[in-house]
């Protein structure tokens, strides 16, 4: 996978050595649920009108805890009981040392081993979000699934797919006609997903699980990056189905749809590199009137993948909450 153009405005890293004022030792599960419920809403005017909070900064700040738990689970499978996870630049968790002799939780989530280059790319994506800025809301617990940021969700769509078997990354470019129709539709991603699902099922004889994110190139052309659940022998048929769904080019069609084996989570980060430019705008605030190149959501995932991603994330979240109960965290978390 070529990530040479991967230049997002985000990144992160991690570790655990904490001291501070919020003591989780005496918080019950109900207390933590209550904290999450309070954080799930944000006042947007003086009439008690509220909207969901989906903060990428919140996800980046608590990310080291998830990474540390995942690394520990992987180590415990081989008999280890402790792990040190380091992220020197992180404002809350520069070093995370976790010792735990409990058995690994029963979950489909599988820790993903990244190369050094992939670790750097993932860190590069999240680092700019792992900050504490004045005016940002303070959080004491990680987000529940419903409040997870869009880049975070793409990562868990990736984890959900790879937990089920072979995964292929794909990039798909649209014909001018299909692109024009997609941009005009009330739900650009939804309209394209129906075309893709129909052609994949016809080509492969079954429903195929997949996710994709929309992006606009420097030449203002709409295209898709994503992943799908197919075997290696099905890749050629899937590429043909993609081309038909996207409006097959009359020439150089070999460049219209690409697939690649065994993508890492970095592909999900790459797919989200321009998410701030294409995501839905809030109804209030300085970005409310900014125009978008598409309508509706900027990403799509099939229902089974959405459900499984939510399940996997929620299981890991419970492990993180258990870990937090053993820590004293800074008041600014």
C-alpha positions in Angstrom: 0.0 0.0 0.0 1.4 3.4 -1.0 0.9 6.0 1.7 3.4 8.5 0.2 0.7 11.2 0.0 -0.5 10.6 3.5 -0.3 14.0 5.1 -3.2 14.5 7.5 -3.4 17.1 10.2 -3.5 14.6 13.1 -1.4 12.1 15.2 -0.8 10.5 18.6 1.3 8.3 20.9 1.2 6.7 24.5 2.3 5.5 28.0 1.1 5.3 31.7 2.5 7.1 34.8 -0.2 9.3 36.3 -0.8 11.3 39.4 -3.5 13.8 40.0 -6.9 14.7 41.4 -9.5 12.5 39.9 -9.5 9.2 41.7 -11.3 6.4 40.0 -10.8 3.9 42.8 -14.1 4.9 44.5 -16.2 5.3 41.4 -18.7 2.5 40.7 -19.7 1.4 37.3 -22.9 3.4 37.7 -20.9 6.5 38.5 -18.9 6.0 35.3 -22.0 5.5 33.3 -23.4 8.7 34.7 -20.3 10.6 33.8 -20.5 9.2 30.3 -24.1 10.2 30.1 -23.3 13.8 31.2 -20.5 14.0 28.7 -22.6 12.7 25.9 -24.5 16.0 25.6 -23.4 19.5 24.9 -25.3 22.7 25.3 -25.6 24.6 22.0 -27.9 27.5 23.1 -29.8 28.8 26.2 -32.9 26.8 25.5 -31.6 23.4 26.7 -31.1 22.3 23.1 -28.4 19.7 23.0 -26.5 17.8 20.3 -24.2 14.8 20.4 -20.5 15.4 21.1 -18.1 13.6 18.7 -14.7 14.9 19.5 -11.6 13.6 17.8 -9.6 15.4 20.5 -11.3 13.3 23.1 -10.5 10.1 21.2 -6.8 11.1 20.8 -6.3 11.9 24.5 -7.6 8.5 25.7 -6.1 6.5 22.7 -3.0 5.4 24.7 -5.2 3.5 27.1 -6.8 1.5 24.3 -3.4 0.8 22.8 -1.9 -0.2 26.1 -4.8 -2.6 26.8 -4.5 -4.1 23.3 -0.8 -4.6 23.7 -1.3 -6.3 27.1 -4.0 -8.6 25.8 -1.6 -9.7 23.0 1.2 -10.2 25.5 -1.0 -12.2 28.0 -1.8 -14.6 25.2 1.9 -15.6 25.3 2.1 -15.7 29.1 3.1 -12.1 29.8 1.5 -10.0 32.5 2.8 -6.5 32.0 3.4 -4.0 29.3 5.0 -0.5 29.0 3.6 1.7 26.2 5.4 5.0 25.5 4.3 8.2 23.9 6.6 10.9 25.0 4.7 13.7 23.3 1.3 12.8 24.8 0.0 15.4 27.3 -1.6 12.9 29.7 0.1 9.5 29.1 3.8 10.0 28.2 4.5 6.5 29.7 2.0 3.8 30.4 3.0 0.8 32.4 0.2 -1.8 32.9 0.5 -4.8 35.1 -2.4 -7.3 35.0 -2.5 -11.0 35.6 -6.2 -11.4 34.5 -6.9 -13.7 31.6 -7.5 -11.9 28.3 -11.1 -10.9 27.8 -13.2 -13.0 25.5 -13.4 -10.9 22.4 -13.1 -11.1 18.6 -10.7 -8.1 18.7 -7.2 -9.1 17.6 -4.2 -6.9 18.3 -2.6 -5.8 15.1 1.1 -5.8 14.8 2.3 -2.8 12.8 5.7 -2.3 11.2 7.9 0.6 12.5 6.9 2.6 9.4 3.2 2.0 10.0 3.6 2.9 13.7 5.1 6.3 12.6 2.3 6.9 10.1 -0.4 6.1 12.6 1.3 8.4 15.2 1.5 11.1 12.5 -2.2 10.9 11.9 -3.3 11.3 15.6 -0.5 13.4 17.2 -2.0 16.8 16.4 -5.3 15.9 18.0 -3.6 14.6 21.2 -3.5 18.1 22.7 -5.3 20.1 25.4 -6.5 23.3 23.9 -8.1 26.2 25.8 -11.8 26.2 25.3 -12.0 22.4 24.5 -14.4 20.5 26.7 -12.7 18.5 29.5 -13.6 14.8 29.5 -13.0 12.3 32.3 -13.8 9.1 30.4 -13.4 7.9 26.8 -16.3 8.3 24.4 -19.0 5.6 24.1 -19.4 4.2 20.6 -22.2 6.6 19.7 -19.9 9.5 20.4 -16.8 8.2 18.8 -15.3 10.5 16.2 -15.5 9.6 12.5 -11.7 8.8 12.1 -12.1 6.6 15.2 -15.0 4.8 13.6 -13.1 4.0 10.4 -10.4 2.3 12.5 -12.9 0.1 14.2 -14.6 -0.8 10.9 -11.1 -2.0 9.9 -10.8 -4.0 13.1 -14.3 -5.5 12.6 -13.5 -6.6 9.1 -10.1 -8.2 9.9 -11.6 -10.1 12.8 -13.8 -11.9 10.3 -11.1 -13.1 7.8 -9.4 -11.9 4.7 -9.6 -8.2 3.9 -8.7 -6.2 0.8 -8.2 -2.5 0.6 -9.6 -0.7 -2.4 -9.6 2.6 -4.2 -12.4 3.4 -6.6 -12.7 6.3 -9.1 -16.0 7.4 -10.6 -17.0 8.1 -14.1 -18.0 11.7 -14.8 -21.7 10.8 -15.1 -21.9 8.7 -11.9 -19.9 11.4 -10.0 -22.4 14.1 -11.1 -25.3 12.0 -10.1 -23.8 11.0 -6.7 -23.0 14.6 -5.8 -26.6 15.7 -6.5 -28.1 12.8 -4.4 -29.4 13.6 -0.9 -27.1 11.0 0.4 -24.0 10.7 -1.8 -22.4 7.8 0.2 -25.8 6.0 0.6 -26.5 6.2 -3.2 -23.1 4.8 -4.1 -23.3 2.1 -1.5 -26.4 0.7 -3.0 -24.8 0.5 -6.4 -21.7 -1.1 -5.0 -23.6 -3.7 -2.9 -25.8 -4.7 -5.9 -22.8 -5.2 -8.2 -20.7 -7.1 -5.7 -23.6 -9.4 -4.8 -24.2 -10.1 -8.5 -20.5 -10.7 -9.2 -19.7 -12.9 -6.2 -23.1 -14.6 -5.5 -23.4 -13.3 -1.9 -23.7 -10.1 0.1 -20.3 -8.6 0.8 -19.3 -6.6 3.9 -17.3 -3.4 3.3 -16.8 0.2 4.3 -15.6 3.2 2.4 -14.8 6.9 2.9 -15.3 9.6 0.3 -12.6 12.0 -0.7 -12.1 14.8 -3.3 -8.7 14.9 -5.1 -6.6 18.0 -5.8 -8.3 17.9 -9.2 -11.7 18.1 -7.5 -12.6 14.5 -8.5 -14.7 12.4 -6.1 -13.3 8.9 -5.2 -13.5 6.2 -2.6 -11.1 4.5 -0.3 -12.2 1.5 1.8 -11.9 -2.2 2.6 -14.0 -5.2 1.8 -14.3 -8.8 2.9 -13.3 -11.1 0.0 -10.8 -13.9 -0.7 -7.8 -13.3 -2.9 -9.4 -15.3 -5.7 -12.3 -12.9 -5.8 -10.3 -9.7 -6.2 -10.6 -9.5 -10.0 -14.4 -10.1 -10.0 -14.7 -7.4 -7.2 -12.7 -4.9 -9.2 -15.0 -5.5 -12.2 -18.1 -5.0 -10.0 -16.6 -1.8 -8.6 -16.0 -0.4 -12.1 -19.6 -1.2 -13.1 -21.0 0.5 -10.0 -18.8 3.5 -10.6 -19.6 3.8 -14.3 -16.9 1.8 -16.1 -14.4 4.0 -18.0 -14.1 3.5 -21.8 -10.3 3.5 -21.6 -7.5 3.0 -19.0 -10.1 1.1 -16.9 -7.3 -0.8 -15.2 -6.6 2.4 -13.2 -10.2 2.9 -12.1 -10.4 0.3 -9.4 -7.5 -1.0 -7.3 -7.3 -3.7 -4.5 -4.5 -4.7 -2.2 -4.1 -7.5 0.2 -4.0 -7.3 4.0 -4.2 -3.5 4.7 -3.3 -2.4 8.2 -5.2 0.1 10.3 -3.1 2.8 8.6 -5.3 2.5 5.6 -8.2 3.6 7.7 -6.2 6.6 8.8 -5.2 7.4 5.2 -8.8 7.1 4.1 -9.7 9.8 6.7 -6.9 12.2 6.0 -9.2 14.9 4.5 -12.2 14.2 6.7 -12.5 17.7 8.0 -13.1 19.0 4.5 -15.9 16.7 3.5 -17.7 15.8 6.8 -21.2 17.3 7.6 -21.1 20.8 9.0 -22.8 21.8 12.3 -26.0 23.7 12.1 -24.6 26.4 14.3 -21.2 28.1 14.6 -18.6 29.5 12.2 -18.6 26.4 9.9 -22.4 26.3 9.5 -22.4 28.0 6.1 -19.4 26.3 4.6 -20.3 24.4 1.4 -19.5 20.7 0.9 -18.7 18.7 -2.2 -21.2 16.0 -1.2 -24.5 15.5 0.6 -25.1 13.4 3.7 -22.4 11.4 5.5 -18.9 11.1 4.0 -18.4 7.4 4.9 -20.4 4.2 4.8 -20.2 0.7 6.3 -22.5 -2.3 6.0 -24.8 -3.0 9.0 -22.9 -6.1 10.1 -19.6 -4.3 10.2 -21.2 -1.3 12.1 -22.6 -3.7 14.7 -19.4 -5.7 15.1 -17.3 -2.5 15.3 -19.5 -1.1 18.0 -19.3 -4.4 19.9 -15.5 -4.7 19.7 -15.0 -1.0 20.7 -17.4 -1.3 23.6 -15.6 -4.4 24.9 -12.3 -2.6 24.8 -13.8 0.4 26.4 -14.9 -1.7 29.4 -11.3 -2.9 29.8 -10.1 0.7 29.6 -12.6 1.8 32.3 -11.4 -1.0 34.5 -7.8 0.2 34.0 -8.7 3.8 34.8 -10.2 2.7 38.1 -6.6 1.7 39.2 -5.2 5.1 38.2 -5.3 8.6 39.5 -5.6 10.9 36.5 -4.9 14.6 36.1 -7.8 16.8 36.7 -7.6 18.1 33.1 -8.5 14.7 31.5 
